[in-house]
Amino acid sequence: MSSIRGHVEVETWFVEDLIAATTKEIYSKKEITVPKFQRGLVWNKKKQEGLIDSIKKGYPIGTLLLYEVAVKTNDGTDAVRSYNLIDGLQRSHALKEYSKNPNNFFTKDDIEDVFVEALAVELDIKSDVDQDKIRDKITEWVKGVVDFTQAAGWESADLMKHLVKEVLEIPEDSNGYYPAVGKILSNSRVSELVARFLDSIKDQSDISKVKIPVIVFTGGEEHLPTVFALLNTKGTVLSRYEVFAAKWGKETEQRISNKRIRDEIWKKYEALEDESFTSDDSEDTLNESSKKNREYTLFEYLFGLGQFLSDRFPRLFEEKENNRPSSAGFNLLTSCVGLRIADMKELPERLRGVDRNQLENQILEAAQFVDDSLFPVLSVKQHGRKKTSIYHTEYQIVSMIAVAFQARYKLKCASETDGWKYSWDTLRKNILMYYLYDVLREYWRGSGDSKLWDYMESKRYLTTPIHHGAWSNALDSWFVNNQRPMLHKGRHIKDDRSEILFLKYIYAQKLSVMKNSRPYHVEHIVPVNQLKKLKAQDERLPINIVGNLALLEPKKNLMKGDLTFVEFLNKQLRNDKISEKCYFDSLKEFEEQLLCKHDMPPSDLTKSSYDDFLTARFDHLKKIFLKEWRDHIPADPQT
């Protein structure tokens, strides 16, 4: 192996030169592209502002690392040095964003107290609250000016007009506005004070000549993965997947037949190009034909696969982020081919000789199987909410897909196993039950690497159904430990909570008709306002707890107001709004919809009576669950 000693140069670049190189300005003698194993743009505005603040204060911001690719010539004359940006993408992007509109990075902390205090004296403002308002309104004005020219409004008169209107609260269309503006503008002390302030902001904002230390690596390209991986110690830490991106390198390249996966890969590069960054090989892939015929690294493929999975299976995988690699593709393929997550680095070797496109189709079939298996419950959505709720961790769903895949397919020969149809029939039942069972137990909380491997190795979904006694104990433990102690505040409850999932299993048959699932709304059996009134008397009662909740079709909204259904019907009967027969018919209908006996809701609401009600209703729900799913829950084995 060749040595990398002597292949490192230390240079100093001006900020303006760095920006010119990344945007390929014509006059620049340098150009910077982004290697395809780089992460996307992940810094938020706060981190960008922190970098700019450090530069303005003269603090060090670290070095950029470039890899010199080649020296080109433009029109046969000017030499242009071409680099890959190995480390510093987030900082480079922050500098480019700042250069486009430096005023947008201005904060009220950039305004000195002495200036605000002096301005307050001249404006005859004594309140500290009003001084804070001066600071806020100046910041608002500065952010609204696009550059430091008079044409853009960067002058004292415009700022003072803004303060008259916003701080002194004199409307522009009032008779007192122009006299107030004229009085302030004629005050030479104010004019001088504001002019100095604007000049100082303009001077401090120009960072074009700030020097940035740059390390240029000129060694062999084969060393880049190691160099890139070693950078995972500072800044925005690389995920394990981004490190693999560099380590796996070009030897894993293959074509991708799935256009949607290719599209997801190119969305990342297009996001970079939208910010005027250039991918190191984007010029070779300008059309759909070249994208199709191009070869992609394993990292690129798994990045695209993860994004694609989020789109195709929104019930199974979290919504994607275009710039950062979703872990779904990496974890799923690694598990399906029988590797521990900790051994993901061995993935290229495990895939050697495997038809990646055929493997992809088989994994997608297994994912579709799991999605179909969970459909009766997960397809049910809350009324008015478009986003699919996710109750599980990624490792839980990966474990199910991986076991389904391995139950049907042999990796190396890509053939189906004997008896896979029987295995999938068993899985279809057990997966649906393990899904709720593990969510209620919070089994997958925390690190799931070892749990994932345990489920795959034991094939628990295939071999170990959850018996009646285990269900009974799990439900009791969940209610006592996770439900009764909790005080869920407010009327609304998040749809991704475990109590909603449990209720979906109970109401599944009522809310789901074949492939057309009806939306639901959450009904409180003891109304929220009753509970809040008691809470105001220092009786702290849980509101959004499973014993007090029901799921109803929107068209079956009970419209009972602040009364329990029993109180509502009693009132209707007393006021002769309904007949006695209608009373009993309605009472039965309410009981069926709410899954609550008429004698359960407390007639005299106290902390003790409410607690008794919650326990009774939960016991009732538990019996309904065990009855509804009896075909999926085997009896306890004989001892």
WOUR-V306291 format. One record per residue. RES is the residue in one small letter. SS is DSSP state (2 for helix, 1 for strand, 0 for the rest). Layout:
res: <RES RES>
ss: <SS SS>
This chain:
res: <m s s i r g h v e v e t w f v e d l i a a t t k e i y s k k e i t v p k f q r g l v w n k k k q e g l i d s i k k g y p i g t l l l y e v a v k t n d g t d a v r s y n l i d g l q r s h a l k e y s k n p n n f f t k d d i e d v f v e a l a v e l d i k s d v d q d k i r d k i t e w v k g v v d f t q a a g w e s a d l m k h l v k e v l e i p e d s n g y y p a v g k i l s n s r v s e l v a r f l d s i k d q s d i s k v k i p v i v f t g g e e h l p t v f a l l n t k g t v l s r y e v f a a k w g k e t e q r i s n k r i r d e i w k k y e a l e d e s f t s d d s e d t l n e s s k k n r e y t l f e y l f g l g q f l s d r f p r l f e e k e n n r p s s a g f n l l t s c v g l r i a d m k e l p e r l r g v d r n q l e n q i l e a a q f v d d s l f p v l s v k q h g r k k t s i y h t e y q i v s m i a v a f q a r y k l k c a s e t d g w k y s w d t l r k n i l m y y l y d v l r e y w r g s g d s k l w d y m e s k r y l t t p i h h g a w s n a l d s w f v n n q r p m l h k g r h i k d d r s e i l f l k y i y a q k l s v m k n s r p y h v e h i v p v n q l k k l k a q d e r l p i n i v g n l a l l e p k k n l m k g d l t f v e f l n k q l r n d k i s e k c y f d s l k e f e e q l l c k h d m p p s d l t k s s y d d f l t a r f d h l k k i f l k e w r d h i p a d p q t>
ss: <0 0 0 0 0 0 0 1 1 1 1 1 1 1 2 2 2 2 2 2 2 2 0 0 0 0 0 0 0 1 1 1 1 1 0 0 0 0 0 0 0 0 0 0 2 2 2 2 2 2 2 2 2 2 2 2 0 0 0 0 0 0 0 1 1 1 1 1 1 1 1 1 1 1 0 0 0 1 1 1 1 1 1 1 1 1 1 0 2 2 2 2 2 2 2 2 2 2 2 2 0 2 2 2 2 0 0 2 2 2 0 0 2 2 2 2 2 2 2 2 2 2 0 0 0 0 0 2 2 2 2 2 2 2 2 2 2 2 2 2 2 2 2 2 0 0 0 0 0 2 2 2 0 0 0 2 2 2 2 2 2 2 2 2 2 2 0 0 0 0 0 0 0 0 0 2 2 2 2 2 2 2 2 2 2 0 0 2 2 2 2 2 2 2 2 2 2 2 2 2 2 2 2 2 2 0 0 0 0 0 1 1 1 1 1 1 1 0 0 0 2 2 2 2 2 2 2 2 2 2 0 0 0 0 0 0 0 0 0 2 2 2 2 2 2 2 2 2 0 2 2 2 0 1 0 0 0 0 2 2 2 2 2 2 2 2 2 2 2 2 2 2 2 2 0 0 0 0 1 0 0 2 2 2 0 0 0 2 2 2 2 2 2 0 0 1 0 2 2 2 2 2 2 2 2 2 2 2 2 2 2 2 0 0 0 0 0 0 0 0 0 0 0 0 0 0 2 2 2 2 2 2 2 2 2 2 0 0 0 0 2 2 2 2 2 2 2 2 2 2 0 0 0 0 0 2 2 2 2 2 2 2 2 2 2 2 2 2 2 2 2 2 2 2 2 2 2 2 0 0 0 1 0 0 0 0 0 0 0 0 0 0 0 2 2 2 2 2 2 2 2 2 2 2 2 2 2 2 1 0 0 0 0 0 0 1 0 0 0 2 2 2 2 2 2 2 2 2 2 2 2 2 2 2 2 2 2 2 2 2 2 0 0 0 0 0 0 0 2 2 2 2 2 2 2 2 2 2 0 2 2 2 2 0 0 0 0 2 2 2 2 2 2 2 2 2 2 2 2 2 2 2 2 0 0 0 0 0 0 0 0 0 0 0 0 0 0 2 2 2 2 2 2 2 2 2 2 2 2 2 2 1 1 0 0 1 1 0 0 1 1 1 1 1 0 0 0 2 2 2 2 2 2 2 2 2 0 0 0 0 0 0 0 0 0 2 2 2 1 1 1 1 0 2 2 2 0 0 0 0 0 0 0 0 2 2 2 2 2 2 2 2 2 2 0 0 0 0 0 2 2 2 2 2 2 2 2 2 2 2 2 2 2 2 0 0 0 0 0 0 0 0 0 0 0 0 2 2 2 2 2 2 2 2 2 2 2 2 2 2 2 2 2 2 2 2 2 2 0 0 0 0 0 0 0 0 0 0 0>
